[in-house]
Amino acid sequence: MCDRDPGIRMVLATAVALMAAVTFAAPTVAAAQGQAGAHQWRFQSRAHVDLWFHGLAVVGYEGFGLLPLYDPGYADAVRSLKETRGVAPTPLDVAAPRLLEAFDRDSLFEVLHFVPLYFEHGTVESVLGALDAVALGQEPQALGAEIVVAVITGDARRQVLGEFVAALRAEWSLFFEAVWQEQTDARQVRLEEAQRFWGAVLEPSLAPFLARRGLGGGAVYASAALGAEGRVFAGAPGNQLDNRAAGALPPPPVSDDVMAFALVREVCFPLVSQVVARSRAGHWDRVVAERMSSIGAVRCGAALLDRHVPDQATPYRMAFLRAADVPEASPEDFAAVFPLDPSVEQGIEDALDLDA
């Protein structure tokens, strides 16, 4: 899921104009070679990221792709845990139906799926404080707030944003902070395993591709609330090593390798977004384009591994077949489960051949 994609991430002119300031600009080959290996993607967990995605998952805010934006079982599990702890319902639970109605009514709220990636160095309080200021119509003081204020315009939208932020602040103090702290050690073990797999098995072979695409390094946030549809954002303008991605932190016994495979898919999204934008040619609505981009990124990840890490291509395919809720499928079913328009499929193959 890329915030420069022609679907859910880039749906209206306001968002498109804003994101043009932070679009990917592929470095020259010489620059890419100089950057290759200088930085790596770092698997990590941040409280403000987890709280934000937790909130959207509890609200039930979804997208249009084949893969879910949020873990389908997450909200029910959280509700059960709150009941066990005697804190249900929280203000977020009470506000959820009203917030979901407002989000679904106005497609500009789709920017919310990316908001925590815009605040890489934030804390829970600093991020919520910055967004409170946006909701009050104040001048933004950071890149993250600048992005949000350019999209969430008008008193009505700002009021909805303010209500969501207030509900998150209460959620943090009443429930989420304690749970997040309790899970720190177990979460860190899984992140370290994903990091080892990425660094030892995937990154060495993918590094030239990543550098050429301006994706040589950055942060990848693994969050329990997220589904298989991840996020990717280019970071600060002009900094090709400040990329950010987010993906699922699946519960055991799901292998930690899945987090690394999810990153493979996400780093394909900028390439796929360009291909879909060319292929769309004005005849796809944004829902079709969103679905094609989501599927295209999955297929691109498999094709990328076929070229550079072939022994991991089958495990990757199986991981995404399971994510698409087709656990009994075989790798031979992959193309049928993730069907692509021929022009998009060929465009992806051509782009990967150029990057070879």
C-alpha positions in Angstrom: 0.0 0.0 0.0 1.7 3.1 -1.2 0.6 6.7 -0.5 1.4 7.6 -4.1 -0.7 4.8 -5.5 -3.6 5.8 -7.8 -6.2 4.1 -5.6 -6.9 4.4 -1.9 -3.7 6.3 -1.1 -3.9 9.0 -3.8 -7.6 9.4 -4.5 -8.2 13.1 -4.8 -6.4 16.1 -6.2 -5.6 17.5 -2.8 -3.7 14.4 -1.7 -2.0 14.1 -5.1 -0.7 17.7 -5.0 0.6 17.2 -1.5 2.3 13.9 -2.0 4.1 15.2 -5.1 6.3 16.9 -2.6 7.4 13.6 -1.1 7.3 11.3 -4.2 10.0 8.8 -5.0 12.8 10.1 -7.2 15.0 7.3 -8.2 18.7 8.1 -7.8 21.1 7.8 -10.6 22.8 4.4 -11.1 26.1 5.9 -9.7 24.3 7.3 -6.6 22.5 4.0 -6.1 25.7 2.0 -6.2 27.2 4.4 -3.7 24.2 3.9 -1.3 23.8 0.2 -1.7 24.4 -1.5 1.6 25.0 1.8 3.4 21.7 1.5 5.3 19.2 -1.3 5.8 15.6 -1.6 6.7 15.2 -1.8 10.4 12.3 -3.8 11.9 10.9 -2.0 14.9 7.9 -1.2 17.0 6.7 2.3 17.9 4.0 3.1 20.4 2.4 5.9 18.4 2.3 3.6 15.3 0.7 0.7 17.1 -1.9 2.9 18.9 -3.0 4.6 15.7 -3.4 1.4 13.8 -5.1 -0.2 16.8 -7.6 2.7 16.7 -8.4 2.3 13.1 -8.8 -1.5 13.5 -11.2 -1.1 16.4 -13.2 1.4 14.3 -13.3 -1.1 11.5 -12.0 1.2 8.8 -11.1 -1.0 5.7 -10.1 -0.5 2.1 -10.9 -2.1 -1.3 -8.0 -4.4 -1.9 -7.9 -8.2 -1.9 -5.9 -8.2 1.3 -7.2 -6.7 4.5 -5.8 -3.5 5.8 -6.3 -4.7 9.4 -6.1 -8.1 11.0 -9.7 -9.5 10.7 -9.6 -11.0 14.2 -7.9 -8.1 15.9 -11.0 -6.1 17.0 -12.7 -9.1 18.5 -9.6 -10.1 20.4 -9.2 -6.6 21.8 -12.8 -6.5 22.8 -12.4 -9.7 24.7 -9.3 -8.5 26.5 -11.0 -5.2 27.5 -13.9 -7.2 29.0 -11.4 -9.4 30.9 -9.7 -6.3 32.3 -13.0 -4.6 33.1 -12.4 -1.5 30.9 -15.0 -2.2 28.2 -16.4 -0.2 26.6 -13.7 2.5 26.2 -14.5 5.9 24.6 -13.0 4.6 21.4 -15.5 1.7 21.4 -18.4 4.1 22.0 -17.2 6.4 19.2 -16.3 3.7 16.7 -19.7 3.5 14.8 -19.9 7.3 14.4 -16.3 7.5 13.4 -16.6 4.7 10.8 -19.6 6.4 9.3 -17.7 9.7 8.9 -14.6 8.0 7.5 -16.6 6.0 5.0 -18.5 9.0 3.9 -15.4 11.0 2.9 -12.6 9.4 0.9 -10.1 12.1 2.0 -10.0 10.3 5.4 -8.1 7.5 3.7 -5.0 9.4 4.5 -5.5 8.2 8.0 -4.1 4.8 7.0 -0.7 6.5 6.7 -0.6 9.1 9.4 1.8 7.3 11.9 4.4 6.9 9.1 4.5 10.7 8.7 5.8 11.0 12.4 8.8 8.8 12.4 10.4 10.3 15.6 7.1 11.0 17.4 5.9 9.8 20.8 2.3 9.1 21.5 1.8 12.4 23.2 3.7 14.5 20.6 1.9 12.9 17.7 -1.6 13.2 19.3 -0.7 16.8 20.3 0.3 17.7 16.7 -2.9 16.2 15.4 -4.9 18.1 18.0 -3.4 21.2 16.7 -4.5 20.2 13.1 -8.0 19.6 14.4 -8.1 23.1 15.9 -6.9 24.6 12.6 -3.5 25.7 13.9 -0.4 26.1 11.9 1.4 22.8 11.5 4.9 22.5 13.0 6.2 19.2 11.5 6.1 17.3 8.2 3.5 14.9 9.5 1.1 17.6 10.5 1.7 19.5 7.3 0.6 16.4 5.3 -2.5 15.9 7.4 -3.6 19.5 7.4 -3.3 19.7 3.6 -5.7 16.8 3.3 -8.1 17.1 6.3 -9.5 20.5 5.4 -12.6 22.2 6.6 -14.3 22.4 10.0 -16.3 19.2 9.7 -13.3 17.0 8.8 -11.2 18.6 11.5 -13.9 17.9 14.0 -13.9 14.2 13.1 -10.1 14.1 13.4 -10.3 15.7 16.8 -12.8 13.2 18.0 -10.7 10.3 16.8 -7.5 11.8 18.5 -9.4 12.3 21.7 -10.6 8.7 21.7 -7.1 7.5 21.1 -5.7 9.5 24.0 -8.3 7.9 26.3 -7.6 4.5 24.8 -3.9 4.9 25.6 -4.4 5.8 29.2 -7.3 3.4 30.0 -6.0 0.3 28.1 -3.5 0.3 25.4 -0.4 1.6 27.2 -0.4 -1.2 29.7 -1.0 -3.9 27.2 1.7 -2.5 24.9 4.3 -2.4 27.7 3.4 -6.0 28.8 4.0 -7.3 25.3 7.4 -5.5 24.7 9.7 -8.5 25.3 7.7 -11.0 23.2 7.3 -8.4 20.4 11.1 -7.6 20.4 12.0 -11.3 20.0 9.8 -11.5 16.9 11.2 -8.3 15.4 14.7 -9.5 15.9 13.9 -12.8 14.1 12.4 -11.0 11.2 15.5 -8.7 11.1 17.8 -11.6 11.0 16.0 -13.3 8.2 15.8 -10.1 6.2 19.5 -9.3 6.7 20.8 -12.7 6.1 18.6 -14.1 3.4 16.8 -11.3 1.5 18.6 -8.0 1.8 22.0 -9.0 0.3 20.4 -10.1 -3.0 17.8 -7.4 -3.1 20.1 -4.5 -2.2 21.0 -3.4 -5.7 17.3 -3.3 -6.7 16.4 -1.4 -3.5 19.1 1.2 -4.1 18.2 1.7 -7.7 14.6 2.3 -6.6 15.6 4.7 -3.8 14.6 2.2 -1.2 17.9 1.2 0.2 17.1 1.9 3.9 14.4 2.9 6.3 12.2 1.8 9.1 9.6 -1.0 8.9 7.0 -1.0 11.7 5.4 -4.3 12.5 2.0 -3.9 14.2 -0.4 -6.5 15.5 -3.4 -4.5 14.3 -2.4 -4.6 10.7 -3.5 -7.1 8.1 -1.6 -8.3 5.0 -2.1 -5.0 3.2 0.8 -2.9 4.4 2.0 0.7 3.9 5.0 2.4 2.4 6.0 6.1 2.5 9.1 7.8 1.1 9.9 9.9 4.2 11.5 13.3 4.1 11.8 14.9 0.6 15.1 14.3 -1.0 16.3 11.7 1.5 16.4 8.3 -0.4 17.3 6.4 2.8 14.4 7.7 5.0 11.8 5.4 3.8 9.1 3.9 6.1 6.9 0.9 5.8 4.4 -0.8 8.0 3.1 -4.4 8.1 1.5 -7.0 10.2 3.0 -8.5 13.3 1.2 -11.9 13.0 0.4 -13.9 16.1 2.3 -17.2 16.7 2.6 -19.7 15.2 2.9 -17.7 12.0 6.6 -17.6 11.0 8.5 -14.4 11.5 9.7 -14.7 7.9 6.3 -13.4 6.9 7.2 -10.0 8.1 10.2 -9.9 5.8 8.1 -11.2 2.9 5.6 -8.4 3.6 8.4 -5.9 3.2 9.3 -7.4 -0.2 5.8 -6.6 -1.3 5.8 -3.1 0.1 9.1 -2.1 -1.7 7.4 -3.2 -4.9 4.5 -0.7 -4.5 6.1 2.4 -5.9 7.0 0.5 -9.1 3.6 -1.1 -9.3 1.9 2.3 -8.7 3.7 3.7 -11.7 2.7 0.8 -13.9 -1.0 0.9 -12.8 -1.1 4.7 -13.4 0.1 4.1 -17.0 -2.1 1.1 -17.6 -5.2 2.7 -16.1 -5.5 5.2 -18.9 -8.6 6.8 -17.5 -10.8 3.7 -17.8 -10.5 2.2 -14.3 -12.3 3.7 -11.3 -10.3 4.1 -8.1 -11.6 0.9 -6.5 -10.5 -1.2 -9.5 -7.1 0.6 -9.5 -6.7 0.0 -5.8 -7.4 -3.7 -6.2 -5.0 -3.9 -9.2 -2.3 -2.1 -7.2 -2.7 -4.4 -4.2 -2.5 -7.6 -6.3 0.2 -6.2 -8.5 2.5 -5.6 -5.5 2.0 -9.2 -4.4 2.8 -10.5 -7.8 5.8 -8.1 -8.2 7.3 -9.3 -4.9 7.1 -12.9 -6.2 8.7 -11.9 -9.5 11.4 -10.0 -7.7 12.3 -13.0 -5.6 12.2 -15.3 -8.7 15.0 -13.1 -10.1 17.1 -12.5 -7.1 16.3 -15.0 -4.3 14.6 -17.9 -6.1 14.7 -20.3 -3.1 12.4 -18.0 -1.2 9.9 -17.4 -4.0 7.7 -20.4 -3.1 7.6 -19.6 0.7 6.7 -16.0 -0.3 3.8 -17.3 -2.5 2.5 -19.6 0.2 2.6 -16.8 2.7 0.4 -14.6 0.6 -2.0 -17.4 -0.3 -2.6 -17.8 3.4 -3.0 -14.1 3.8 -5.6 -14.1 1.1 -7.4 -16.8 3.1 -6.6 -19.6 0.6 -4.6 -21.9 3.0 -5.2 -25.0 0.9 -3.8 -23.5 -2.3 -0.5 -24.5 -3.8 2.1 -22.2 -5.5 0.6 -23.2 -8.8 -2.6 -21.4 -7.8 -0.8 -18.1 -7.1 -1.6 -16.4 -10.4 -5.2 -17.4 -10.3 -5.7 -16.2 -6.7 -3.9 -12.9 -7.6 -5.0 -12.2 -11.2 -3.6 -9.2 -13.0 -4.7 -7.2 -16.0 -2.2 -8.3 -18.8 -1.0 -4.7 -19.3 -0.1 -4.4 -15.6 1.5 -7.8 -15.5 3.7 -7.0 -18.6 4.5 -3.6 -17.2 5.8 -5.1 -14.0 7.9 -7.6 -15.8 9.3 -4.9 -18.1 10.2 -2.7 -15.1 11.9 -5.5 -13.3 13.9 -6.4 -16.4 15.1 -2.8 -16.6 16.2 -3.0 -13.0 18.0 -6.3 -13.4 
